[in-house]
Amino acid sequence: MQRAVLLGALDHFMTAPGQALAAAHRQCRGETRSRSAQPEIDADDAGLHGAVLHAFCDVQWRQIPIHILLVGALVWVASALYPTEAGGPLTALLAGLLVIEALACWRVARRDLRAREVTYWRRIFLGVCLAQAGCWLVLLSLLVQPPGIAGTGSFSLGAALVLSLIASASAMPKALLPGAARAGIVPLLPIPLMVIGASSTTQEAALAVLTLAGQLLLLVASGRLERAAAAAAKSEAAIAASHAALGLARNAADRAARRAERAELSKSMFLASVSHELRTPLNAILGFSEVMKNEVFGSHSSPSYREYSSDIHGSGQRLLALVNEILDLARLEEGNYPIEEAEFRLGEVARSEIERIATAASAKGIAVLMRADDDLPPIRADRRALGQMTMHLLSNALKFSPSGGRIEVRCGWTARGGQYLSISDEGPGIPEEEIQAVLSSFGRGARAHATATPGVGIGLSIVSRFAELHGGRLVLRRAQRQGLEAAFTIPASRVVATPRAGADARPNAA
């Protein structure tokens, strides 16, 4: 019966460390998460020891009542077999140390500790663990007696070995606190050596050697568990700090994005307001300059006045066109541009805009060629918007094409049943790294800045936004021979008739 009690207690203490260590690891993770918002919990030693100390106290607080009952039962069994005068006081001292440890764990687990307090309480717990191991050492050494009483010596030595192994195993849940497990195991290592010296048979010596090996194995395992617990706490603290840093960065990015949106909206509203204010005097300038140019109220006294009036009228028209484009860009950026849909053919828009630049192209000796599929059906879109898109692309091609060059305009099918309009020139083109810049509002390429080419950098941005407004997109790429090819697409949903595969269908212009 007594042997069964000892074996049952040994089984409990061999399984309890694993459960306690798992609970300690979970508690350490939860403690670190609960303190992740505090700046003290980071990768420094004070923060790590504080988190580990709270986890240690919480685990020990749950385990100490069981330890008190089991240790009391085991000591009672040993005292019943071999009563000694020192057994009672030592048992009371061991129980008192367990009670002190329980109260200390209860107090520490319910308060926040500063760095100095962490060091203080850590020393207290290490001292308590060392004192408990000392009590175990004295109690077990009383059982290691030379076999003077027949039939009782072997069992006494066996009980001492079993109790020393149980005491060593009971220190394993304390591995969360650095040094605590070693303080509970190292003082018990002399017990197997004392049993070896007092043994009379080879079996008793072999059992003592196995017990010593088990204690050394527990000592090595406790060291690994201490390092694993410290690494886990450090990793959890680093992860918590990373989450906090990511949260701060995300909040900063959100604030920056909101500021950028407000700045963009303010810019668009400012441009729209200024453009509206400019249109009123511009209309007056255009009206009066046209009257003077046409000599409605009589001939000018000098022919130069008629020429000056024509220059004023032409400059006013260009300025009014720029103001209208800025207004269109502001409405497009705000998403308030109204689409006035109508049915027309894409080739008609292209020919109309080519006629508008014919004079400027002839002055530079540039040939403008037009190629369109004959079977292109009408599309349903905003005629003014597509005309403005085509004019911007033609103006850019004319602006950057060398004298005597060629501009090619093509209209055809896309691979997905839509239509496209592409304009190719023989200019220098746009480098790949500058495409995003030229597509942004008021963005210009390096060559435009270097050659002081006139323009404000909103043409391609307007074309891109108009294309997206119609469900298509703008594509910029290097032409087959030299220069740039710019193409915008119209989706199949805006084609009036059922598309038929054309001879010039371009799969890569979808």
C-alpha positions as CSV (number, residue, x, y, z in Angstrom):
1,M,0.0,0.0,0.0
2,Q,2.8,2.5,0.9
3,R,4.7,1.5,-2.2
4,A,1.6,2.3,-4.3
5,V,1.2,5.7,-2.7
6,L,4.8,6.5,-3.5
7,L,4.5,5.3,-7.1
8,G,1.2,7.3,-7.5
9,A,2.8,10.5,-6.2
10,L,5.8,9.9,-8.6
11,D,3.4,9.6,-11.6
12,H,1.7,12.8,-10.7
13,F,4.9,14.8,-10.4
14,M,6.3,13.4,-13.6
15,T,3.1,14.5,-15.6
16,A,2.6,17.8,-13.8
17,P,5.7,19.6,-15.1
18,G,4.6,19.3,-18.7
19,Q,1.2,20.7,-17.9
20,A,2.6,23.5,-15.8
21,L,5.2,24.4,-18.5
22,A,2.4,24.5,-21.2
23,A,0.3,26.7,-18.9
24,A,3.4,28.9,-18.2
25,H,4.0,29.3,-21.9
26,R,0.4,30.3,-22.6
27,Q,0.4,32.7,-19.7
28,C,3.7,34.3,-20.8
29,R,2.1,34.8,-24.3
30,G,-1.0,36.4,-22.8
31,E,0.9,38.5,-20.3
32,T,3.1,39.9,-23.1
33,R,0.1,40.7,-25.3
34,S,-1.7,42.4,-22.4
35,R,1.3,44.6,-22.0
36,S,2.2,45.2,-25.6
37,A,0.7,48.8,-25.5
38,Q,3.1,49.8,-22.7
39,P,6.5,51.2,-23.8
40,E,8.3,49.3,-21.0
41,I,7.7,45.9,-22.5
42,D,10.3,45.5,-25.2
43,A,13.4,43.5,-25.8
44,D,15.3,44.8,-22.7
45,D,16.0,42.5,-19.7
46,A,13.7,44.3,-17.2
47,G,10.7,43.9,-19.4
48,L,11.4,40.3,-20.3
49,H,12.0,39.3,-16.7
50,G,8.8,41.1,-15.6
51,A,6.7,39.2,-18.1
52,V,8.3,35.9,-17.2
53,L,8.0,36.6,-13.4
54,H,4.2,37.2,-13.8
55,A,3.8,34.0,-15.7
56,F,5.9,32.1,-13.1
57,C,3.8,33.4,-10.3
58,D,0.5,32.6,-11.9
59,V,1.6,29.0,-12.6
60,Q,3.0,28.5,-9.2
61,W,-0.2,29.9,-7.6
62,R,-2.2,27.3,-9.3
63,Q,0.2,24.4,-8.6
64,I,1.2,25.1,-4.9
65,P,-1.9,23.8,-3.2
66,I,-1.4,20.4,-5.0
67,H,2.3,20.5,-4.1
68,I,1.4,21.1,-0.4
69,L,-0.9,18.1,-0.3
70,L,1.4,15.7,-2.1
71,V,4.5,16.8,-0.2
72,G,2.6,16.5,3.1
73,A,1.4,13.0,2.2
74,L,4.9,11.9,1.1
75,V,6.6,13.3,4.2
76,W,3.9,11.6,6.4
77,V,4.6,8.3,4.8
78,A,8.4,8.7,5.3
79,S,7.9,9.8,8.9
80,A,5.7,6.8,9.6
81,L,8.4,4.5,8.4
82,Y,11.3,6.2,10.0
83,P,10.3,8.7,12.7
84,T,13.0,11.2,13.7
85,E,13.0,14.1,16.0
86,A,14.0,16.5,13.1
87,G,11.4,15.2,10.8
88,G,8.5,17.1,12.3
89,P,10.2,20.6,12.3
90,L,11.6,20.1,8.9
91,T,8.2,19.1,7.5
92,A,6.7,22.2,9.1
93,L,9.5,24.4,7.6
94,L,9.0,22.9,4.2
95,A,5.2,23.5,4.4
96,G,5.8,27.0,5.6
97,L,8.1,27.8,2.7
98,L,5.5,26.6,0.3
99,V,2.9,28.9,2.0
100,I,5.3,31.8,1.7
101,E,5.9,31.1,-1.9
102,A,2.1,30.9,-2.5
103,L,1.5,34.3,-0.9
104,A,4.4,35.9,-2.7
105,C,3.1,34.5,-6.0
106,W,-0.4,35.8,-5.2
107,R,0.9,39.3,-4.5
108,V,3.2,39.6,-7.5
109,A,0.7,38.2,-10.0
110,R,-1.7,41.0,-9.2
111,R,0.5,44.1,-9.5
112,D,2.7,45.8,-12.1
113,L,6.4,45.7,-11.2
114,R,9.1,48.2,-11.9
115,A,12.6,47.1,-12.9
116,R,13.9,47.3,-9.4
117,E,11.0,45.3,-8.0
118,V,11.5,42.6,-10.6
119,T,15.1,42.0,-9.4
120,Y,13.9,42.0,-5.7
121,W,11.1,39.5,-6.2
122,R,13.3,37.3,-8.4
123,R,15.9,37.0,-5.6
124,I,13.2,36.2,-3.1
125,F,11.8,33.4,-5.2
126,L,15.3,32.0,-5.9
127,G,16.0,32.0,-2.1
128,V,12.7,30.2,-1.4
129,C,13.4,27.6,-4.0
130,L,16.9,27.0,-2.6
131,A,15.5,26.8,1.0
132,Q,12.9,24.2,-0.1
133,A,15.6,22.1,-1.8
134,G,17.7,22.3,1.4
135,C,14.7,21.0,3.5
136,W,14.3,18.2,1.0
137,L,18.0,17.4,1.2
138,V,17.9,17.2,5.1
139,L,14.7,15.1,5.1
140,L,15.9,12.6,2.5
141,S,19.3,12.3,4.1
142,L,17.6,11.1,7.3
143,L,16.2,8.2,5.3
144,V,19.6,7.2,4.0
145,Q,20.7,5.0,6.9
146,P,22.9,2.0,6.8
147,P,20.8,-1.2,6.6
148,G,21.0,-1.9,10.3
149,I,17.4,-3.1,10.6
150,A,16.6,-6.2,8.8
151,G,14.0,-5.9,6.0
152,T,13.9,-2.1,6.2
153,G,17.2,-0.8,4.8
154,S,16.5,-1.5,1.1
155,F,13.1,0.1,1.2
156,S,14.5,3.1,3.1
157,L,17.1,3.7,0.4
158,G,14.5,3.2,-2.4
159,A,12.1,5.7,-0.7
160,A,14.9,8.2,-0.5
161,L,15.7,7.8,-4.2
162,V,12.0,8.0,-5.2
163,L,11.4,11.1,-3.1
164,S,14.6,12.8,-4.4
165,L,13.4,12.2,-8.0
166,I,9.9,13.5,-7.1
167,A,11.4,16.6,-5.5
168,S,13.6,17.2,-8.6
169,A,10.6,16.8,-10.9
170,S,8.5,19.2,-8.8
171,A,11.1,21.9,-9.5
172,M,10.6,21.6,-13.3
173,P,7.5,23.9,-13.5
174,K,9.7,26.6,-12.0
175,A,11.9,26.6,-15.1
176,L,10.1,29.7,-16.3
177,L,12.1,31.7,-13.8
178,P,15.8,31.7,-14.7
179,G,17.7,29.8,-12.1
180,A,14.7,28.5,-10.1
181,A,14.7,25.0,-11.5
182,R,18.5,24.6,-10.9
183,A,18.1,25.9,-7.4
184,G,15.5,23.1,-6.7
185,I,17.5,20.3,-8.4
186,V,21.2,20.8,-7.7
187,P,21.0,20.6,-3.9
188,L,19.3,17.1,-4.3
189,L,22.1,15.6,-6.4
190,P,24.0,14.4,-3.3
191,I,21.1,12.0,-2.3
192,P,21.9,9.4,-5.0
193,L,25.5,9.6,-4.1
194,M,24.7,9.0,-0.4
195,V,22.6,6.0,-1.4
196,I,25.4,4.6,-3.4
197,G,27.7,4.9,-0.4
198,A,25.1,3.3,1.9
199,S,23.9,0.5,-0.5
200,S,24.8,-3.1,0.2
201,T,23.7,-4.6,-3.1
202,T,24.4,-4.0,-6.8
203,Q,20.7,-3.4,-7.5
204,E,20.5,-0.6,-5.0
205,A,23.6,1.1,-6.4
206,A,22.3,0.7,-10.0
207,L,19.0,2.3,-8.9
208,A,20.9,5.2,-7.3
209,V,22.9,5.7,-10.6
210,L,19.7,5.7,-12.6
211,T,18.1,8.2,-10.2
212,L,21.2,10.4,-10.5
213,A,21.0,10.2,-14.3
214,G,17.4,11.2,-14.2
215,Q,18.2,14.2,-12.0
216,L,20.9,15.3,-14.4
217,L,18.5,14.8,-17.3
218,L,16.0,17.0,-15.5
219,L,18.7,19.6,-14.9
220,V,19.7,19.7,-18.5
221,A,16.0,19.9,-19.6
222,S,15.4,22.7,-17.1
223,G,18.2,24.7,-18.7
224,R,16.8,24.2,-22.1
225,L,13.3,25.2,-20.9
226,E,14.7,28.3,-19.3
227,R,16.3,29.3,-22.6
228,A,13.2,28.5,-24.6
229,A,11.0,30.5,-22.2
230,A,13.3,33.5,-22.4
231,A,13.5,33.2,-26.2
232,A,9.7,32.9,-26.4
233,A,9.2,35.9,-24.1
234,K,11.7,37.9,-26.2
235,S,10.0,36.9,-29.4
236,E,6.6,37.8,-28.1
237,A,7.9,41.2,-26.9
238,A,9.5,41.9,-30.2
239,I,6.3,40.9,-32.0
240,A,4.3,43.1,-29.7
241,A,6.6,46.0,-30.4
242,S,6.4,45.3,-34.1
243,H,2.6,45.4,-33.9
244,A,2.7,48.6,-32.0
245,A,5.1,50.1,-34.5
246,L,3.0,48.9,-37.4
247,G,-0.1,50.4,-35.8
248,L,1.7,53.7,-35.4
249,A,2.9,53.6,-39.0
250,R,-0.6,52.7,-40.2
251,N,-2.1,55.5,-38.3
252,A,0.5,57.9,-39.7
253,A,-0.1,56.6,-43.2
254,D,-3.8,57.1,-42.8
255,R,-3.4,60.6,-41.6
256,A,-1.0,61.4,-44.4
257,A,-3.4,59.9,-46.9
258,R,-6.3,62.0,-45.5
259,R,-4.1,65.1,-45.7
260,A,-3.2,64.3,-49.2
261,E,-6.8,63.8,-50.2
262,R,-7.7,67.1,-48.6
263,A,-4.8,68.8,-50.3
264,E,-5.8,67.3,-53.7
265,L,-9.4,68.3,-53.2
266,S,-8.4,71.8,-52.1
267,K,-6.2,72.0,-55.2
268,S,-9.0,70.9,-57.5
269,M,-11.4,73.4,-55.9
270,F,-8.9,76.2,-56.2
271,L,-8.2,75.4,-59.8
272,A,-11.9,75.3,-60.6
273,S,-12.5,78.6,-58.7
274,V,-9.7,80.4,-60.5
275,S,-10.7,79.0,-63.8
276,H,-14.3,80.2,-63.4
277,E,-12.9,83.6,-62.4
278,L,-10.7,83.7,-65.5
279,R,-13.5,82.7,-68.0
280,T,-15.5,85.9,-67.4
281,P,-12.8,88.4,-68.5
282,L,-11.6,86.0,-71.2
283,N,-15.0,86.0,-72.8
284,A,-14.9,89.8,-72.8
285,I,-11.5,89.8,-74.3
286,L,-12.5,87.3,-77.0
287,G,-15.7,89.2,-77.8
288,F,-14.1,92.6,-78.1
289,S,-11.0,91.3,-80.0
290,E,-13.3,89.6,-82.5
291,V,-15.2,92.8,-83.1
292,M,-11.9,94.7,-83.6
293,K,-10.5,91.9,-85.8
294,N,-13.6,91.9,-88.1
295,E,-13.8,95.7,-88.1
296,V,-17.5,95.6,-87.2
297,F,-17.6,99.4,-86.5
298,G,-15.3,100.5,-89.2
299,S,-11.9,100.0,-90.7
300,H,-8.8,100.5,-88.6
301,S,-6.6,103.5,-89.3
302,S,-3.6,101.2,-89.4
303,P,-3.4,97.7,-90.8
304,S,-1.3,96.6,-87.8
305,Y,-4.3,97.0,-85.6
306,R,-6.2,94.3,-87.4
307,E,-3.1,92.0,-87.0
308,Y,-2.9,92.8,-83.3
309,S,-6.6,92.1,-82.9
310,S,-6.1,88.7,-84.5
311,D,-3.2,87.9,-82.2
312,I,-5.2,88.9,-79.1
313,H,-8.2,86.8,-80.3
314,G,-6.0,83.7,-81.0
315,S,-4.2,84.0,-77.6
316,G,-7.5,84.4,-75.8
317,Q,-8.8,81.3,-77.5
318,R,-5.7,79.3,-76.5
319,L,-6.0,80.5,-72.9
320,L,-9.8,79.7,-72.8
321,A,-9.0,76.2,-74.1
322,L,-6.4,75.8,-71.3
323,V,-8.9,77.0,-68.7
324,N,-11.5,74.6,-70.0
325,E,-9.0,71.7,-69.8
326,I,-8.2,72.6,-66.2
327,L,-11.9,72.6,-65.4
328,D,-12.3,69.2,-67.0
329,L,-9.4,67.8,-65.1
330,A,-10.8,69.2,-61.8
331,R,-14.1,67.6,-62.5
332,L,-12.5,64.3,-63.5
333,E,-10.4,64.2,-60.3
334,E,-13.5,64.9,-58.3
335,G,-15.6,62.3,-60.2
336,N,-18.2,64.8,-61.2
337,Y,-17.7,64.9,-65.0
338,P,-21.0,64.3,-66.8
339,I,-20.9,62.0,-69.8
340,E,-23.1,63.2,-72.7
341,E,-23.4,60.0,-74.7
342,A,-24.1,59.9,-78.5
343,E,-23.6,57.5,-81.3
344,F,-20.8,58.2,-83.8
345,R,-17.9,56.5,-85.5
346,L,-14.4,56.6,-84.1
347,G,-12.9,57.2,-87.5
348,E,-15.1,60.4,-88.0
349,V,-13.6,61.9,-84.8
350,A,-10.1,61.1,-85.9
351,R,-10.6,62.7,-89.3
352,S,-12.1,65.8,-87.8
353,E,-9.2,66.3,-85.4
354,I,-6.7,65.6,-88.2
355,E,-8.2,68.4,-90.2
356,R,-7.7,70.8,-87.3
357,I,-4.0,70.2,-87.1
358,A,-3.4,70.0,-90.9
359,T,-2.1,73.5,-91.2
360,A,0.4,73.1,-88.3
361,A,1.5,69.8,-89.7
362,S,2.0,71.2,-93.2
363,A,4.1,74.0,-91.7
364,K,6.5,71.5,-90.2
365,G,6.4,69.2,-93.3
366,I,4.9,66.3,-91.3
367,A,2.6,63.9,-93.1
368,V,-0.4,62.6,-91.2
369,L,-1.7,59.2,-92.4
370,M,-5.1,57.8,-91.5
371,R,-5.9,54.0,-91.5
372,A,-9.2,52.7,-90.3
373,D,-11.1,49.4,-90.6
374,D,-14.0,49.8,-93.1
375,D,-16.4,47.7,-90.9
376,L,-16.1,49.6,-87.7
377,P,-19.6,50.2,-86.3
378,P,-20.6,53.3,-84.3
379,I,-19.9,53.6,-80.6
380,R,-21.8,55.2,-77.8
381,A,-19.7,57.7,-76.0
382,D,-19.0,61.4,-75.3
383,R,-18.2,63.0,-78.6
384,R,-16.5,66.0,-77.1
385,A,-14.4,63.9,-74.7
386,L,-13.1,61.6,-77.5
387,G,-12.4,64.5,-79.7
388,Q,-10.4,66.2,-76.9
389,M,-8.5,62.9,-76.3
390,T,-7.6,62.6,-80.0
391,M,-6.5,66.2,-80.2
392,H,-4.2,65.9,-77.1
393,L,-2.5,62.8,-78.6
394,L,-2.2,64.5,-82.0
395,S,-0.8,67.7,-80.5
396,N,1.8,65.7,-78.6
397,A,2.8,63.7,-81.7
398,L,3.0,67.0,-83.7
399,K,5.0,68.7,-80.9
400,F,7.7,66.1,-80.6
401,S,7.9,64.8,-84.2
402,P,10.9,66.1,-86.2
403,S,10.4,68.2,-89.4
404,G,9.7,66.0,-92.4
405,G,8.5,63.1,-90.2
406,R,5.3,61.2,-90.3
407,I,2.3,60.6,-87.9
408,E,0.1,57.6,-88.3
409,V,-3.4,57.3,-87.0
410,R,-5.1,54.0,-86.8
411,C,-8.6,52.8,-85.8
412,G,-9.5,49.2,-85.4
413,W,-10.8,46.3,-83.3
414,T,-9.4,45.1,-80.0
415,A,-9.1,41.4,-79.1
416,R,-12.0,41.7,-76.7
417,G,-14.5,43.2,-79.3
418,G,-13.9,46.8,-78.5
419,Q,-12.3,49.5,-80.6
420,Y,-9.1,51.4,-80.3
421,L,-7.5,54.6,-81.7
422,S,-3.7,54.8,-81.8
423,I,-1.4,57.6,-82.9
424,S,2.3,56.9,-83.7
425,D,5.0,59.4,-84.3
426,E,8.7,59.4,-85.0
427,G,9.8,61.5,-82.1
428,P,12.2,60.6,-79.2
429,G,9.5,58.7,-77.3
430,I,9.0,58.4,-73.5
431,P,11.3,56.3,-71.3
432,E,9.6,53.5,-69.4
433,E,10.5,55.1,-66.0
434,E,8.8,58.4,-67.0
435,I,5.4,57.0,-68.1
436,Q,3.9,57.2,-64.6
437,A,5.1,60.8,-64.3
438,V,3.7,62.0,-67.6
439,L,0.3,60.4,-66.8
440,S,0.0,62.3,-63.6
441,S,-1.6,65.8,-63.4
442,F,0.9,68.5,-64.5
443,G,3.6,65.9,-65.0
444,R,6.1,66.3,-67.8
445,G,9.0,64.2,-69.1
446,A,12.7,65.1,-68.8
447,R,12.9,65.9,-72.5
448,A,10.1,68.3,-72.4
449,H,11.9,70.2,-69.6
450,A,15.2,70.0,-71.3
451,T,13.9,71.4,-74.6
452,A,11.5,73.9,-73.0
453,T,8.6,72.4,-75.0
454,P,5.4,74.4,-74.4
455,G,2.7,72.8,-72.3
456,V,1.5,72.4,-68.7
457,G,1.5,68.6,-68.6
458,I,-2.3,67.8,-68.3
459,G,-3.0,66.4,-71.7
460,L,-2.1,62.8,-71.1
461,S,-3.7,62.9,-67.7
462,I,-6.9,64.1,-69.2
463,V,-6.8,61.4,-71.9
464,S,-6.1,58.7,-69.3
465,R,-9.0,59.8,-67.1
466,F,-11.4,60.1,-70.0
467,A,-10.5,56.6,-71.2
468,E,-11.1,55.2,-67.7
469,L,-14.4,57.1,-67.5
470,H,-15.5,55.3,-70.6
471,G,-14.3,51.9,-69.3
472,G,-11.2,51.8,-71.4
473,R,-7.5,52.7,-70.8
474,L,-4.6,54.6,-72.2
475,V,-1.6,52.6,-73.4
476,L,1.9,54.2,-74.0
477,R,4.6,52.2,-75.6
478,R,7.5,52.5,-78.0
479,A,6.6,52.5,-81.7
480,Q,7.8,49.8,-84.0
481,R,10.5,51.8,-85.7
482,Q,11.0,55.0,-83.6
483,G,9.0,57.3,-81.4
484,L,5.9,56.8,-79.3
485,E,2.7,55.0,-79.9
486,A,-0.2,56.2,-77.8
487,A,-3.6,54.3,-77.9
488,F,-6.8,54.5,-76.0
489,T,-9.4,51.8,-76.1
490,I,-13.2,51.7,-76.0
491,P,-14.8,48.6,-74.4
492,A,-17.1,46.3,-76.3
493,S,-20.0,47.4,-74.2
494,R,-20.0,50.8,-75.9
495,V,-20.0,49.3,-79.5
496,V,-23.4,49.7,-81.0
497,A,-23.3,46.8,-83.5
498,T,-22.1,43.3,-82.9
499,P,-18.3,43.3,-83.5
500,R,-16.8,41.4,-86.3
501,A,-13.1,40.4,-86.4
502,G,-11.3,43.0,-88.6
503,A,-8.2,42.5,-90.6
504,D,-6.3,44.9,-88.4
505,A,-7.4,43.5,-85.0
506,R,-4.7,43.9,-82.4
507,P,-4.7,41.3,-79.6
508,N,-2.3,43.3,-77.5
509,A,-4.4,46.5,-77.5
510,A,-7.2,45.0,-75.3
